[in-house]
Each structure stands twice: as structure tokens, then as C-alpha cells.
């Protein structure tokens, strides 16, 4: 093996495939890596894989999208770093965006997004004109808004009917300052942790519970170690098809056009799949013997007001964003 091919081989092993593709002697379409943190069967996995299928049909021999899930290329924080380096081409961050751009804390506010139609209006009037340019300032570009979904609480201690029932429960959250603050306000003991580590933490009692959409709960098999599911719907989390601006600019114009159009067109598939999963997976959890309960919506909303006040008072422009988003709920 000559020096060039040996170099490319090791770059690929190290996860630097997009750099390896630039080495001399490479052939075939450009390989574009799409990393996400969802396990097989999750909404993230189904969404990314369908995107790759559709995009690859249109790209032909110009480029090929390859999907890597379950943190194969790293967790969300690492994936965002790799987008900057150009060693990953797409990522699907969700909660972590609130730790990257302060204004994304909007989507961490409990009970803000009422349903997917409300989210569509927020996307049109707030996300694209106001929030996406803030992402661009950090060296990223968002191609489309997909979904992580409405989040619920599971735990091994008790059913959660009101915030008081969370008192003292060791609860895993994703990394995001407002998610942690929210559960602290509810009386829980929240700790950020990568999704890939959560099952063992729940199994061993390091954590008592966690909060996620149903698609992540079932695909991660949390029902095997969590006897209680409380349908809190405390936060709706969008997910963002994100690329590194520098790497993106070096792709050909026709490849960029196909990828962006396909990513936008995928939203209908993502929403329909999420709605189907919500129904099917809830029944699957009941059939598995998980005790499911409906918490008091009013008591959780009342306990959430301090988070709104803190976000509106500490993040520049947040009060206007909140007022605008809330005004769109009944349009």
C-alpha cells in the first residue's frame, strides 16, 4: 500500500472520512456523513435514513449520504465540533442548541409549543427570520427543522402526577441549561448525561429516571428498567438538520440544492412518522407492563412560570420571542 492510500485508510478509521475523500487516488462519489444520537428504530434514525434514501436517489453518482446513529460518531456536542472541522457533514442536534445559541432556550420553555401546527407557525415567523441567522454566526447552517418530539418522564420510584412527585428523583436530562433549571424548579435532582449512557445508569440506579419522547424511550429500551411513564409533554423539542458552513460552501451548487430541498421536503414525513409513533409506541409500552398516567397539566404549568420569567429576564430579546411564540398558539 502506498503512502497516499495508507494515509486515507487511517483518516477513515479515525472518523475523518470527508478529509480522506480529498486524498489523491480516491474514486467514486463524495461520501457525506450524517451523524445523530438516536438508536435504531428511533425517530432520528428513521428520519435520517429516509433523508439519505431520497437524497441519494437524486444525487446519483455526485455524492452519497451515509447515516451513523447511536452516537457512532460521537454525542451531540462532539458532532457539532466535527461539523466545524468538516469531519462530519450533517448532524441532528436538538436540546444542545440552547447551549450553543442562548435564544434557542425558547424551545426549552415548558408547555410553550402546543402542537405541530403551532410549531410550523413558530418555524415560519421566528425560527427562519430570527434564530437561524444566529446559528450562522456560529459557523453553522440549518437546512431544515425536523423533530425530536414531545417529552415525557419515566422513573423507577413512583407515578408523577404533580411537580411535587419529582422531589428528590435523580433524573437524567440532555445537556441544556434550561432543562436542568426546569427540573430543579420541579424539585427533581437533574443531571445531564449522554443518551448512550442512560440505560446503564437507570439499570444500576445511578439515575432513577429520565425524560424523552416516546420514540427515544422505546428504541432505547428504557421500558425494561423503568416501570412508570408519566405523559407530562413538558417540552416539545425540534431537531435541526445542521451542517458546517465552511464544509457546506465547498460542495457543488447542485449538490447543495438537492440536499437542502430534500431536507425541507422531509418535514412532512418526519411529522407523520412522529404522530404514528406516538400512538403505536404508547400502546407498546402499556403492553410491556409499564404503568402509564396522565399528570396534572395545570400544576406543571403553574410551576413553570419562574422559568419563563428567568429566561425572559436574562437572555437578550427573549421576552419578545416568548410573546411572539405564545401569540401564534391560537392563530
Number of C-alpha atoms within 10 A of each C-alpha: 7 6 8 13 15 11 14 22 16 13 18 16 10 12 16 19 23 21 15 22 19 12 16 11 9 13 9 10 14 17 17 19 24 25 30 26 25 26 24 15 14 24 25 26 21 18 22 28 18 18 23 23 14 17 21 19 10 16 18 10 11 14 17 20 23 17 21 21 21 19 18 16 22 19 20 24 15 13 27 26 14 22 26 18 16 21 24 27 26 29 30 27 23 24 25 18 22 20 15 16 15 18 22 24 22 22 23 28 22 22 18 20 26 16 13 16 14 18 24 16 15 20 19 11 15 16 18 15 11 14 18 19 14 19 19 13 11 13 13 21 22 22 19 20 22 25 23 26 25 25 22 19 24 30 26 18 15 16 21 23 18 19 21 15 15 24 16 14 20 20 25 29 23 20 21 19 17 24 25 21 18 22 22 17 19 20 16 22 20 23 17 16 16 16 22 17 10 20 21 13 17 22 16 11 13 13 22 22 30 30 24 24 23 29 25 23 24 20 17 20 14 22 22 15 20 22 20 22 28 22 24 23 21 24 22 26 21 21 21 23 22 22 26 25 20 15 17 18 11 9 13 10 11 11 15 16 12 15 21 17 13 20 24 15 14 19 18 11 15 22 18 10 14 24 13 11 19 15 11 13 16 18 13 14 22 13 10 12 12 20 17 18 14 14 17 14 16 10 13 19 14 10 16 20 14 13 19 19 12 14 21 20 12 11 13 12 12 21 18 11 20 17 11 14 21 16 12 17 16 8 8
